[in-house]
Amino acid sequence: MEENIQCSDTGDFEAVPREKVIQFKPPLYRQRYQFVKDLVDQHEPKKVADLGCGDTSLIRQLKVYPCIELLVGVDIDEDKLRWRGDKLAPFLGDFLKPRDLDLTITLYHGSAVERDSRLLGFDLITCIELIEHLDSGDLARFPEVVFGYLSPAMIVISTPNSEFNPLFPIVTLRDSDHKFEWNRMQFQTWSLYMANRYNYSVEFTGVGEPPAGAENVGYCTQIGIFQKNGGKATPLCGSEQLDQHVYKAVFTASYPSLQQERFLRLVLVNEVSRQVESLRVRYLRKLKEREDGELGTKPKDAGCSQAHIPCFGPVFSEVEKARIKTSPKPFCIGDKFFVPLQRLLAYPKLSRLCADEEMMRSVIADAVGLSSDGSAVMVDLHDYFDYLFDF
């Protein structure tokens, strides 16, 4: 549920002066999503599932987190999942700048009270504004499935705090589909019982602060954070447990990453070429400066030409500078320019992409020229564009 929350001290909404109407900023649904994102930042889960994912808004926001390798959404509205699924597919930018780690996103049509073994072993399962939509039978099955069967390392459950409802202009339940709304005591009693029964600890908090003078009602949305005692999801066991596939997959997408050889090669070749070109231009610039110095002439428009020479690469730390300085230097033989692979590996971005010289050589060998012994990248010293810089 995504409320446009407005509340007042009276039940007559129309009679409330504009300045008395309270609007949550940011909106309450965004505060709930931000709460989950903060938890992801803190705990860096690899496998995350959102039960009752609705329009997949939370999943779209979580897919940018580099720690997440598997992201799953489950909802009973198949049409909504199909309609929203395309928005979760990789964009062009995801191919131009692949992730470090693999990411697979899958949307399942199914219910949070059904057991599906594909959701076993998760680090985090979120249930944002879900439980109040369950009838009494499903509410009884919910903890058996989520806490008992799926048993992830962490569960986040948010639900309306009914103590806040009197602040709304004429409201009994906040949504026509809600089967109930609990006060803080009811939610905490239920949560503590489930935590004790299924070997979890639980902490309580919320989002959506009440207006001044009504602090006693608590947050508009109450949240329970359940963490498995021992800190890990229950290990997978038993072939029967692993073969329960009741959900219907309606969308799946795999994102390009540096763990996939073709994308690693693409990024590595591009970065090697970029760095070699930077070194080549710098080498030619120094040659020209030396020639001008020997002739005792001053380059025409020296300041301007310097400004037009491309500058590549980030600013390096002192440690990185020292590593680069002590690495083998580029050199020239005839009309060929050589950059040792060891020199390239001294640059932080390339050292992160490649473990060693042998790996770099094997990945780039078919895409760039190498010296006869394979120890350096080889390119022409001059190209057409050098005339633009008067080299």
Stockholm file with secondary structure:
# STOCKHOLM 1.0

chainA/1-391         MEENIQCSDTGDFEAVPREKVIQFKPPLYRQRYQFVKDLVDQHEPKKVADLGCGDTSLIRQLKVYPCIELLVGVDIDEDKLRWRGDKLAPFLGDFLKPRDLDLTITLYHGSAVERDSRLLGFDLITCIELIEHLDSGDLARFPEVVFGYLSPAMIVISTPNSEFNPLFPIVTLRDSDHKFEWNRMQFQTWSLYMANRYNYSVEFTGVGEPPAGAENVGYCTQIGIFQKNGGKATPLCGSEQLDQHVYKAVFTASYPSLQQERFLRLVLVNEVSRQVESLRVRYLRKLKEREDGELGTKPKDAGCSQAHIPCFGPVFSEVEKARIKTSPKPFCIGDKFFVPLQRLLAYPKLSRLCADEEMMRSVIADAVGLSSDGSAVMVDLHDYFDYLFDF
#=GR chainA/1-391 SS CCCCCEECSSSCSTTSCGGGCEECSSCHHHHHHHHHHHHHHHHCCSEEEEETCTTCHHHHHHTTCTTCSEEEEEESCHHHHHHHHGGGSCCHHHHHSCBSSCEEEEEEECCTTSCCGGGTTCSEEEEETCGGGCCHHHHHHHHIIIIIIICCSEEEEEEECGGGGGGSSSCSSSSTTCSCCCCHHHHHHHHHHHHHHTTEEEEEEEESCCCTTCGGGCCSEEEEEEEETTSSCCCCCCHHHHTCCCSEEEEEEEECBTTSHHHHHHHHHHHHHHHHHHHHHHHHHHHHHHHHHHHTCCCTTHHHHHHHSCCCSCCCCHHHHHHHHTSCCCEEETTEEEEEHHHHHTSHHHHHHCSSHHHHHHHHTTTSCBCTTSSEEEEESCCGGGGGGTC
#=GC SS_cons         CCCCCEECSSSCSTTSCGGGCEECSSCHHHHHHHHHHHHHHHHCCSEEEEETCTTCHHHHHHTTCTTCSEEEEEESCHHHHHHHHGGGSCCHHHHHSCBSSCEEEEEEECCTTSCCGGGTTCSEEEEETCGGGCCHHHHHHHHIIIIIIICCSEEEEEEECGGGGGGSSSCSSSSTTCSCCCCHHHHHHHHHHHHHHTTEEEEEEEESCCCTTCGGGCCSEEEEEEEETTSSCCCCCCHHHHTCCCSEEEEEEEECBTTSHHHHHHHHHHHHHHHHHHHHHHHHHHHHHHHHHHHTCCCTTHHHHHHHSCCCSCCCCHHHHHHHHTSCCCEEETTEEEEEHHHHHTSHHHHHHCSSHHHHHHHHTTTSCBCTTSSEEEEESCCGGGGGGTC
//
